[in-house]
Structure formats: C-alpha cells, structure tokens
Amino acid sequence: MKFLAVCGSGLGTSFMVEMNINQVLEELGVSGIEVSHSDLSSATPGDADVFFLAKDIAEGGEHLGEIVVLDNIIDMDELREKVKKVAEEKNLI
C-alpha cells in the first residue's frame, strides 16, 4: 500500500503532509504503508493507492484515482481523521 502527498511544486507542502501522514500512521499503529510526496504534474495513477491533495489542486488530481482532499493542509485533526478513515476502509486497523 502506498500513499502519496501531492502539492503544486512537490517540495515543502507535500513533504510536510508526507511527514504528518507518517506521524498519524505511527499514532494509529499502522505499518507497512509507503508514504512519499510529489508535485501534481509528475504524479500518475500508478504512483500510489491513495493520493492526499489540498483542495486548491484537488480538481487537477481527479485523474489520479482515489484521492483524499485536505481542506486545510496544516490541520492535524483533519489529517488524522482522514488517514484513519482510509486505514479503516482498507482494513489496515
């Protein structure tokens, strides 16, 4: 299973979201998930099983497949809730 954090440039924002996803997965006790980050123009549907995108670029990422739209990329409560939901749906917890 692979998660990919995606932002417009693939640098700071997506890297921060990647680190936060890893933190949430650790809190949930979920292991075996590869998390990385990318810019929107480089991301392809085969790059991950689930893509996490900020809402300002979500429309541009609809072609990727299963996407999770983050309303506020620095809101850890929102990220925790959405990562937990994905983990439950994928029977990871």
PDB file as gemmi writes it, atoms N, CA and C in Angstrom:
CRYST1    1.000    1.000    1.000  90.00  90.00  90.00 P 1                      
ATOM      1  N   MET A   1       0.854  -1.179   0.000  1.00  0.00           N  
ATOM      2  CA  MET A   1       0.000   0.000   0.000  1.00  0.00           C  
ATOM      3  C   MET A   1       0.891   1.231   0.000  1.00  0.00           C  
ATOM      4  N   LYS A   2       0.526   2.184  -0.823  1.00  0.00           N  
ATOM      5  CA  LYS A   2       1.319   3.402  -0.914  1.00  0.00           C  
ATOM      6  C   LYS A   2       0.407   4.620  -0.888  1.00  0.00           C  
ATOM      7  N   PHE A   3       0.795   5.607  -0.095  1.00  0.00           N  
ATOM      8  CA  PHE A   3       0.129   6.896  -0.042  1.00  0.00           C  
ATOM      9  C   PHE A   3       1.075   7.920  -0.658  1.00  0.00           C  
ATOM     10  N   LEU A   4       0.502   8.873  -1.385  1.00  0.00           N  
ATOM     11  CA  LEU A   4       1.307   9.929  -1.982  1.00  0.00           C  
ATOM     12  C   LEU A   4       0.706  11.287  -1.634  1.00  0.00           C  
ATOM     13  N   ALA A   5       1.503  12.128  -1.002  1.00  0.00           N  
ATOM     14  CA  ALA A   5       1.093  13.509  -0.728  1.00  0.00           C  
ATOM     15  C   ALA A   5       1.480  14.346  -1.937  1.00  0.00           C  
ATOM     16  N   VAL A   6       0.529  15.114  -2.449  1.00  0.00           N  
ATOM     17  CA  VAL A   6       0.752  15.855  -3.691  1.00  0.00           C  
ATOM     18  C   VAL A   6       0.468  17.335  -3.459  1.00  0.00           C  
ATOM     19  N   CYS A   7       1.368  18.171  -4.003  1.00  0.00           N  
ATOM     20  CA  CYS A   7       1.122  19.613  -3.979  1.00  0.00           C  
ATOM     21  C   CYS A   7       1.541  20.180  -5.332  1.00  0.00           C  
ATOM     22  N   GLY A   8       1.435  21.470  -5.474  1.00  0.00           N  
ATOM     23  CA  GLY A   8       1.724  22.088  -6.756  1.00  0.00           C  
ATOM     24  C   GLY A   8       3.168  21.980  -7.184  1.00  0.00           C  
ATOM     25  N   SER A   9       4.089  22.124  -6.236  1.00  0.00           N  
ATOM     26  CA  SER A   9       5.506  22.111  -6.592  1.00  0.00           C  
ATOM     27  C   SER A   9       6.235  20.835  -6.180  1.00  0.00           C  
ATOM     28  N   GLY A  10       5.652  20.052  -5.286  1.00  0.00           N  
ATOM     29  CA  GLY A  10       6.283  18.804  -4.853  1.00  0.00           C  
ATOM     30  C   GLY A  10       7.422  19.013  -3.883  1.00  0.00           C  
ATOM     31  N   LEU A  11       7.477  20.171  -3.272  1.00  0.00           N  
ATOM     32  CA  LEU A  11       8.578  20.458  -2.358  1.00  0.00           C  
ATOM     33  C   LEU A  11       8.077  20.522  -0.919  1.00  0.00           C  
ATOM     34  N   GLY A  12       7.922  21.721  -0.375  1.00  0.00           N  
ATOM     35  CA  GLY A  12       7.635  21.881   1.042  1.00  0.00           C  
ATOM     36  C   GLY A  12       6.298  21.361   1.511  1.00  0.00           C  
ATOM     37  N   THR A  13       5.228  21.737   0.844  1.00  0.00           N  
ATOM     38  CA  THR A  13       3.897  21.368   1.317  1.00  0.00           C  
ATOM     39  C   THR A  13       3.686  19.863   1.294  1.00  0.00           C  
ATOM     40  N   SER A  14       3.963  19.245   0.187  1.00  0.00           N  
ATOM     41  CA  SER A  14       3.728  17.801   0.106  1.00  0.00           C  
ATOM     42  C   SER A  14       4.675  17.038   1.022  1.00  0.00           C  
ATOM     43  N   PHE A  15       5.880  17.530   1.210  1.00  0.00           N  
ATOM     44  CA  PHE A  15       6.814  16.880   2.131  1.00  0.00           C  
ATOM     45  C   PHE A  15       6.300  16.985   3.565  1.00  0.00           C  
ATOM     46  N   MET A  16       5.740  18.149   3.931  1.00  0.00           N  
ATOM     47  CA  MET A  16       5.168  18.316   5.271  1.00  0.00           C  
ATOM     48  C   MET A  16       3.988  17.364   5.464  1.00  0.00           C  
ATOM     49  N   VAL A  17       3.138  17.265   4.458  1.00  0.00           N  
ATOM     50  CA  VAL A  17       1.987  16.361   4.564  1.00  0.00           C  
ATOM     51  C   VAL A  17       2.467  14.911   4.655  1.00  0.00           C  
ATOM     52  N   GLU A  18       3.490  14.562   3.901  1.00  0.00           N  
ATOM     53  CA  GLU A  18       4.064  13.215   3.983  1.00  0.00           C  
ATOM     54  C   GLU A  18       4.516  12.913   5.409  1.00  0.00           C  
ATOM     55  N   MET A  19       5.245  13.838   6.001  1.00  0.00           N  
ATOM     56  CA  MET A  19       5.726  13.622   7.377  1.00  0.00           C  
ATOM     57  C   MET A  19       4.555  13.506   8.342  1.00  0.00           C  
ATOM     58  N   ASN A  20       3.534  14.340   8.147  1.00  0.00           N  
ATOM     59  CA  ASN A  20       2.366  14.288   9.034  1.00  0.00           C  
ATOM     60  C   ASN A  20       1.585  12.988   8.855  1.00  0.00           C  
ATOM     61  N   ILE A  21       1.469  12.502   7.637  1.00  0.00           N  
ATOM     62  CA  ILE A  21       0.798  11.214   7.417  1.00  0.00           C  
ATOM     63  C   ILE A  21       1.565  10.111   8.132  1.00  0.00           C  
ATOM     64  N   ASN A  22       2.898  10.129   8.006  1.00  0.00           N  
ATOM     65  CA  ASN A  22       3.705   9.122   8.709  1.00  0.00           C  
ATOM     66  C   ASN A  22       3.485   9.191  10.214  1.00  0.00           C  
ATOM     67  N   GLN A  23       3.390  10.408  10.753  1.00  0.00           N  
ATOM     68  CA  GLN A  23       3.147  10.574  12.189  1.00  0.00           C  
ATOM     69  C   GLN A  23       1.791   9.981  12.579  1.00  0.00           C  
ATOM     70  N   VAL A  24       0.768  10.266  11.787  1.00  0.00           N  
ATOM     71  CA  VAL A  24      -0.574   9.749  12.085  1.00  0.00           C  
ATOM     72  C   VAL A  24      -0.584   8.218  11.991  1.00  0.00           C  
ATOM     73  N   LEU A  25       0.048   7.678  10.967  1.00  0.00           N  
ATOM     74  CA  LEU A  25       0.091   6.217  10.831  1.00  0.00           C  
ATOM     75  C   LEU A  25       0.777   5.582  12.032  1.00  0.00           C  
ATOM     76  N   GLU A  26       1.837   6.224  12.500  1.00  0.00           N  
ATOM     77  CA  GLU A  26       2.539   5.711  13.677  1.00  0.00           C  
ATOM     78  C   GLU A  26       1.628   5.770  14.899  1.00  0.00           C  
ATOM     79  N   GLU A  27       0.896   6.880  15.067  1.00  0.00           N  
ATOM     80  CA  GLU A  27      -0.043   7.010  16.182  1.00  0.00           C  
ATOM     81  C   GLU A  27      -1.123   5.931  16.129  1.00  0.00           C  
ATOM     82  N   LEU A  28      -1.550   5.596  14.917  1.00  0.00           N  
ATOM     83  CA  LEU A  28      -2.596   4.587  14.741  1.00  0.00           C  
ATOM     84  C   LEU A  28      -2.048   3.161  14.839  1.00  0.00           C  
ATOM     85  N   GLY A  29      -0.719   3.053  14.845  1.00  0.00           N  
ATOM     86  CA  GLY A  29      -0.116   1.726  14.912  1.00  0.00           C  
ATOM     87  C   GLY A  29      -0.159   0.982  13.583  1.00  0.00           C  
ATOM     88  N   VAL A  30      -0.250   1.753  12.505  1.00  0.00           N  
ATOM     89  CA  VAL A  30      -0.302   1.156  11.165  1.00  0.00           C  
ATOM     90  C   VAL A  30       1.109   1.140  10.590  1.00  0.00           C  
ATOM     91  N   SER A  31       1.537  -0.011  10.114  1.00  0.00           N  
ATOM     92  CA  SER A  31       2.855  -0.104   9.487  1.00  0.00           C  
ATOM     93  C   SER A  31       2.710  -0.723   8.101  1.00  0.00           C  
ATOM     94  N   GLY A  32       3.779  -0.677   7.354  1.00  0.00           N  
ATOM     95  CA  GLY A  32       3.777  -1.265   6.020  1.00  0.00           C  
ATOM     96  C   GLY A  32       3.197  -0.373   4.946  1.00  0.00           C  
ATOM     97  N   ILE A  33       2.987   0.900   5.274  1.00  0.00           N  
ATOM     98  CA  ILE A  33       2.499   1.844   4.280  1.00  0.00           C  
ATOM     99  C   ILE A  33       3.671   2.697   3.824  1.00  0.00           C  
ATOM    100  N   GLU A  34       3.915   2.712   2.543  1.00  0.00           N  
ATOM    101  CA  GLU A  34       4.949   3.588   1.990  1.00  0.00           C  
ATOM    102  C   GLU A  34       4.312   4.949   1.716  1.00  0.00           C  
ATOM    103  N   VAL A  35       4.912   5.990   2.265  1.00  0.00           N  
ATOM    104  CA  VAL A  35       4.399   7.349   2.067  1.00  0.00           C  
ATOM    105  C   VAL A  35       5.490   8.178   1.408  1.00  0.00           C  
ATOM    106  N   SER A  36       5.129   8.875   0.350  1.00  0.00           N  
ATOM    107  CA  SER A  36       6.084   9.763  -0.303  1.00  0.00           C  
ATOM    108  C   SER A  36       5.343  11.011  -0.778  1.00  0.00           C  
ATOM    109  N   HIS A  37       6.034  11.877  -1.478  1.00  0.00           N  
ATOM    110  CA  HIS A  37       5.417  13.112  -1.938  1.00  0.00           C  
ATOM    111  C   HIS A  37       5.837  13.418  -3.370  1.00  0.00           C  
ATOM    112  N   SER A  38       5.027  14.264  -4.014  1.00  0.00           N  
ATOM    113  CA  SER A  38       5.278  14.589  -5.417  1.00  0.00           C  
ATOM    114  C   SER A  38       4.581  15.891  -5.781  1.00  0.00           C  
ATOM    115  N   ASP A  39       4.938  16.428  -6.919  1.00  0.00           N  
ATOM    116  CA  ASP A  39       4.187  17.556  -7.464  1.00  0.00           C  
ATOM    117  C   ASP A  39       3.060  17.013  -8.342  1.00  0.00           C  
ATOM    118  N   LEU A  40       2.053  17.819  -8.521  1.00  0.00           N  
ATOM    119  CA  LEU A  40       0.859  17.375  -9.242  1.00  0.00           C  
ATOM    120  C   LEU A  40       1.161  16.972 -10.681  1.00  0.00           C  
ATOM    121  N   SER A  41       2.005  17.727 -11.371  1.00  0.00           N  
ATOM    122  CA  SER A  41       2.250  17.430 -12.785  1.00  0.00           C  
ATOM    123  C   SER A  41       3.033  16.133 -12.990  1.00  0.00           C  
ATOM    124  N   SER A  42       3.783  15.696 -11.978  1.00  0.00           N  
ATOM    125  CA  SER A  42       4.555  14.452 -12.102  1.00  0.00           C  
ATOM    126  C   SER A  42       3.794  13.229 -11.615  1.00  0.00           C  
ATOM    127  N   ALA A  43       2.771  13.415 -10.807  1.00  0.00           N  
ATOM    128  CA  ALA A  43       2.038  12.283 -10.228  1.00  0.00           C  
ATOM    129  C   ALA A  43       1.226  11.565 -11.303  1.00  0.00           C  
ATOM    130  N   THR A  44       1.258  10.238 -11.254  1.00  0.00           N  
ATOM    131  CA  THR A  44       0.471   9.422 -12.183  1.00  0.00           C  
ATOM    132  C   THR A  44      -0.358   8.429 -11.373  1.00  0.00           C  
ATOM    133  N   PRO A  45      -1.420   7.905 -11.959  1.00  0.00           N  
ATOM    134  CA  PRO A  45      -2.281   6.985 -11.214  1.00  0.00           C  
ATOM    135  C   PRO A  45      -1.547   5.772 -10.631  1.00  0.00           C  
ATOM    136  N   GLY A  46      -0.494   5.327 -11.246  1.00  0.00           N  
ATOM    137  CA  GLY A  46       0.234   4.167 -10.755  1.00  0.00           C  
ATOM    138  C   GLY A  46       1.187   4.474  -9.618  1.00  0.00           C  
ATOM    139  N   ASP A  47       1.326   5.731  -9.260  1.00  0.00           N  
ATOM    140  CA  ASP A  47       2.292   6.110  -8.226  1.00  0.00           C  
ATOM    141  C   ASP A  47       1.863   5.730  -6.816  1.00  0.00           C  
ATOM    142  N   ALA A  48       0.560   5.574  -6.588  1.00  0.00           N  
ATOM    143  CA  ALA A  48       0.092   5.272  -5.229  1.00  0.00           C  
ATOM    144  C   ALA A  48      -1.308   4.679  -5.269  1.00  0.00           C  
ATOM    145  N   ASP A  49      -1.715   4.159  -4.128  1.00  0.00           N  
ATOM    146  CA  ASP A  49      -3.082   3.654  -3.985  1.00  0.00           C  
ATOM    147  C   ASP A  49      -4.026   4.778  -3.560  1.00  0.00           C  
ATOM    148  N   VAL A  50      -3.499   5.698  -2.756  1.00  0.00           N  
ATOM    149  CA  VAL A  50      -4.298   6.818  -2.255  1.00  0.00           C  
ATOM    150  C   VAL A  50      -3.454   8.082  -2.352  1.00  0.00           C  
ATOM    151  N   PHE A  51      -4.074   9.138  -2.855  1.00  0.00           N  
ATOM    152  CA  PHE A  51      -3.401  10.422  -3.041  1.00  0.00           C  
ATOM    153  C   PHE A  51      -4.024  11.444  -2.100  1.00  0.00           C  
ATOM    154  N   PHE A  52      -3.197  12.198  -1.386  1.00  0.00           N  
ATOM    155  CA  PHE A  52      -3.657  13.262  -0.490  1.00  0.00           C  
ATOM    156  C   PHE A  52      -3.305  14.592  -1.137  1.00  0.00           C  
ATOM    157  N   LEU A  53      -4.342  15.421  -1.381  1.00  0.00           N  
ATOM    158  CA  LEU A  53      -4.156  16.701  -2.060  1.00  0.00           C  
ATOM    159  C   LEU A  53      -4.880  17.802  -1.311  1.00  0.00           C  
ATOM    160  N   ALA A  54      -4.316  18.998  -1.358  1.00  0.00           N  
ATOM    161  CA  ALA A  54      -5.017  20.176  -0.839  1.00  0.00           C  
ATOM    162  C   ALA A  54      -6.176  20.486  -1.770  1.00  0.00           C  
ATOM    163  N   LYS A  55      -7.204  21.112  -1.209  1.00  0.00           N  
ATOM    164  CA  LYS A  55      -8.410  21.330  -2.014  1.00  0.00           C  
ATOM    165  C   LYS A  55      -8.176  22.269  -3.189  1.00  0.00           C  
ATOM    166  N   ASP A  56      -7.179  23.150  -3.107  1.00  0.00           N  
ATOM    167  CA  ASP A  56      -6.942  24.070  -4.214  1.00  0.00           C  
ATOM    168  C   ASP A  56      -6.404  23.389  -5.468  1.00  0.00           C  
ATOM    169  N   ILE A  57      -5.881  22.180  -5.353  1.00  0.00           N  
ATOM    170  CA  ILE A  57      -5.393  21.458  -6.533  1.00  0.00           C  
ATOM    171  C   ILE A  57      -6.140  20.146  -6.749  1.00  0.00           C  
ATOM    172  N   ALA A  58      -7.169  19.911  -5.938  1.00  0.00           N  
ATOM    173  CA  ALA A  58      -7.879  18.628  -5.995  1.00  0.00           C  
ATOM    174  C   ALA A  58      -8.481  18.356  -7.374  1.00  0.00           C  
ATOM    175  N   GLU A  59      -9.055  19.375  -7.991  1.00  0.00           N  
ATOM    176  CA  GLU A  59      -9.668  19.169  -9.299  1.00  0.00           C  
ATOM    177  C   GLU A  59      -8.629  18.683 -10.321  1.00  0.00           C  
ATOM    178  N   GLY A  60      -7.429  19.204 -10.236  1.00  0.00           N  
ATOM    179  CA  GLY A  60      -6.374  18.787 -11.155  1.00  0.00           C  
ATOM    180  C   GLY A  60      -5.862  17.382 -10.898  1.00  0.00           C  
ATOM    181  N   GLY A  61      -6.210  16.815  -9.734  1.00  0.00           N  
ATOM    182  CA  GLY A  61      -5.750  15.471  -9.391  1.00  0.00           C  
ATOM    183  C   GLY A  61      -6.813  14.405  -9.508  1.00  0.00           C  
ATOM    184  N   GLU A  62      -7.964  14.757 -10.033  1.00  0.00           N  
ATOM    185  CA  GLU A  62      -9.057  13.788 -10.129  1.00  0.00           C  
ATOM    186  C   GLU A  62      -8.708  12.588 -10.995  1.00  0.00           C  
ATOM    187  N   HIS A  63      -7.787  12.761 -11.924  1.00  0.00           N  
ATOM    188  CA  HIS A  63      -7.396  11.667 -12.816  1.00  0.00           C  
ATOM    189  C   HIS A  63      -6.532  10.616 -12.112  1.00  0.00           C  
ATOM    190  N   LEU A  64      -6.066  10.920 -10.909  1.00  0.00           N  
ATOM    191  CA  LEU A  64      -5.117  10.037 -10.228  1.00  0.00           C  
ATOM    192  C   LEU A  64      -5.765   8.773  -9.669  1.00  0.00           C  
ATOM    193  N   GLY A  65      -7.035   8.847  -9.363  1.00  0.00           N  
ATOM    194  CA  GLY A  65      -7.702   7.682  -8.775  1.00  0.00           C  
ATOM    195  C   GLY A  65      -8.291   8.059  -7.436  1.00  0.00           C  
ATOM    196  N   GLU A  66      -7.995   7.271  -6.395  1.00  0.00           N  
ATOM    197  CA  GLU A  66      -8.555   7.539  -5.070  1.00  0.00           C  
ATOM    198  C   GLU A  66      -7.820   8.721  -4.447  1.00  0.00           C  
ATOM    199  N   ILE A  67      -8.528   9.814  -4.299  1.00  0.00           N  
ATOM    200  CA  ILE A  67      -7.912  10.998  -3.713  1.00  0.00           C  
ATOM    201  C   ILE A  67      -8.615  11.359  -2.413  1.00  0.00           C  
ATOM    202  N   VAL A  68      -7.838  11.910  -1.500  1.00  0.00           N  
ATOM    203  CA  VAL A  68      -8.337  12.453  -0.240  1.00  0.00           C  
ATOM    204  C   VAL A  68      -8.043  13.943  -0.293  1.00  0.00           C  
ATOM    205  N   VAL A  69      -9.078  14.749  -0.225  1.00  0.00           N  
ATOM    206  CA  VAL A  69      -8.924  16.194  -0.313  1.00  0.00           C  
ATOM    207  C   VAL A  69      -8.802  16.772   1.099  1.00  0.00           C  
ATOM    208  N   LEU A  70      -7.732  17.535   1.295  1.00  0.00           N  
ATOM    209  CA  LEU A  70      -7.494  18.184   2.585  1.00  0.00           C  
ATOM    210  C   LEU A  70      -7.944  19.633   2.485  1.00  0.00           C  
ATOM    211  N   ASP A  71      -8.921  19.998   3.314  1.00  0.00           N  
ATOM    212  CA  ASP A  71      -9.410  21.381   3.324  1.00  0.00           C  
ATOM    213  C   ASP A  71      -8.362  22.332   3.879  1.00  0.00           C  
ATOM    214  N   ASN A  72      -7.603  21.866   4.862  1.00  0.00           N  
ATOM    215  CA  ASN A  72      -6.563  22.676   5.486  1.00  0.00           C  
ATOM    216  C   ASN A  72      -5.343  21.781   5.710  1.00  0.00           C  
ATOM    217  N   ILE A  73      -4.305  21.993   4.946  1.00  0.00           N  
ATOM    218  CA  ILE A  73      -3.164  21.069   4.977  1.00  0.00           C  
ATOM    219  C   ILE A  73      -2.386  21.089   6.284  1.00  0.00           C  
ATOM    220  N   ILE A  74      -2.574  22.126   7.109  1.00  0.00           N  
ATOM    221  CA  ILE A  74      -1.849  22.163   8.386  1.00  0.00           C  
ATOM    222  C   ILE A  74      -2.716  21.727   9.561  1.00  0.00           C  
ATOM    223  N   ASP A  75      -3.926  21.314   9.285  1.00  0.00           N  
ATOM    224  CA  ASP A  75      -4.839  20.866  10.341  1.00  0.00           C  
ATOM    225  C   ASP A  75      -4.594  19.380  10.621  1.00  0.00           C  
ATOM    226  N   MET A  76      -3.871  19.104  11.697  1.00  0.00           N  
ATOM    227  CA  MET A  76      -3.548  17.714  12.037  1.00  0.00           C  
ATOM    228  C   MET A  76      -4.793  16.915  12.411  1.00  0.00           C  
ATOM    229  N   ASP A  77      -5.789  17.569  13.002  1.00  0.00           N  
ATOM    230  CA  ASP A  77      -7.017  16.847  13.357  1.00  0.00           C  
ATOM    231  C   ASP A  77      -7.729  16.354  12.094  1.00  0.00           C  
ATOM    232  N   GLU A  78      -7.808  17.216  11.082  1.00  0.00           N  
ATOM    233  CA  GLU A  78      -8.426  16.806   9.821  1.00  0.00           C  
ATOM    234  C   GLU A  78      -7.622  15.673   9.183  1.00  0.00           C  
ATOM    235  N   LEU A  79      -6.302  15.823   9.138  1.00  0.00           N  
ATOM    236  CA  LEU A  79      -5.469  14.786   8.526  1.00  0.00           C  
ATOM    237  C   LEU A  79      -5.611  13.473   9.282  1.00  0.00           C  
ATOM    238  N   ARG A  80      -5.596  13.548  10.617  1.00  0.00           N  
ATOM    239  CA  ARG A  80      -5.732  12.341  11.439  1.00  0.00           C  
ATOM    240  C   ARG A  80      -7.062  11.635  11.130  1.00  0.00           C  
ATOM    241  N   GLU A  81      -8.129  12.415  11.057  1.00  0.00           N  
ATOM    242  CA  GLU A  81      -9.457  11.858  10.771  1.00  0.00           C  
ATOM    243  C   GLU A  81      -9.492  11.194   9.393  1.00  0.00           C  
ATOM    244  N   LYS A  82      -8.917  11.842   8.399  1.00  0.00           N  
ATOM    245  CA  LYS A  82      -8.979  11.307   7.037  1.00  0.00           C  
ATOM    246  C   LYS A  82      -8.039  10.115   6.830  1.00  0.00           C  
ATOM    247  N   VAL A  83      -6.873  10.147   7.444  1.00  0.00           N  
ATOM    248  CA  VAL A  83      -5.970   8.991   7.340  1.00  0.00           C  
ATOM    249  C   VAL A  83      -6.588   7.793   8.061  1.00  0.00           C  
ATOM    250  N   LYS A  84      -7.188   8.051   9.222  1.00  0.00           N  
ATOM    251  CA  LYS A  84      -7.836   6.964   9.972  1.00  0.00           C  
ATOM    252  C   LYS A  84      -8.965   6.351   9.160  1.00  0.00           C  
ATOM    253  N   LYS A  85      -9.763   7.182   8.498  1.00  0.00           N  
ATOM    254  CA  LYS A  85     -10.862   6.682   7.672  1.00  0.00           C  
ATOM    255  C   LYS A  85     -10.338   5.793   6.541  1.00  0.00           C  
ATOM    256  N   VAL A  86      -9.275   6.241   5.874  1.00  0.00           N  
ATOM    257  CA  VAL A  86      -8.691   5.431   4.800  1.00  0.00           C  
ATOM    258  C   VAL A  86      -8.164   4.114   5.362  1.00  0.00           C  
ATOM    259  N   ALA A  87      -7.479   4.194   6.497  1.00  0.00           N  
ATOM    260  CA  ALA A  87      -6.923   2.978   7.109  1.00  0.00           C  
ATOM    261  C   ALA A  87      -8.029   1.997   7.474  1.00  0.00           C  
ATOM    262  N   GLU A  88      -9.146   2.510   7.962  1.00  0.00           N  
ATOM    263  CA  GLU A  88     -10.271   1.632   8.304  1.00  0.00           C  
ATOM    264  C   GLU A  88     -10.888   1.032   7.044  1.00  0.00           C  
ATOM    265  N   GLU A  89     -11.063   1.844   6.012  1.00  0.00           N  
ATOM    266  CA  GLU A  89     -11.642   1.352   4.761  1.00  0.00           C  
ATOM    267  C   GLU A  89     -10.761   0.295   4.104  1.00  0.00           C  
ATOM    268  N   LYS A  90      -9.453   0.418   4.294  1.00  0.00           N  
ATOM    269  CA  LYS A  90      -8.509  -0.534   3.684  1.00  0.00           C  
ATOM    270  C   LYS A  90      -8.189  -1.693   4.623  1.00  0.00           C  
ATOM    271  N   ASN A  91      -8.910  -1.770   5.756  1.00  0.00           N  
ATOM    272  CA  ASN A  91      -8.702  -2.828   6.747  1.00  0.00           C  
ATOM    273  C   ASN A  91      -7.259  -2.882   7.254  1.00  0.00           C  
ATOM    274  N   LEU A  92      -6.688  -1.696   7.440  1.00  0.00           N  
ATOM    275  CA  LEU A  92      -5.323  -1.615   7.953  1.00  0.00           C  
ATOM    276  C   LEU A  92      -5.318  -1.512   9.480  1.00  0.00           C  
ATOM    277  N   ILE A  93      -6.466  -1.132  10.045  1.00  0.00           N  
ATOM    278  CA  ILE A  93      -6.595  -1.071  11.511  1.00  0.00           C  
ATOM    279  C   ILE A  93      -7.898  -1.734  11.923  1.00  0.00           C  
TER     280      ILE A  93                                                      
END                                                                             
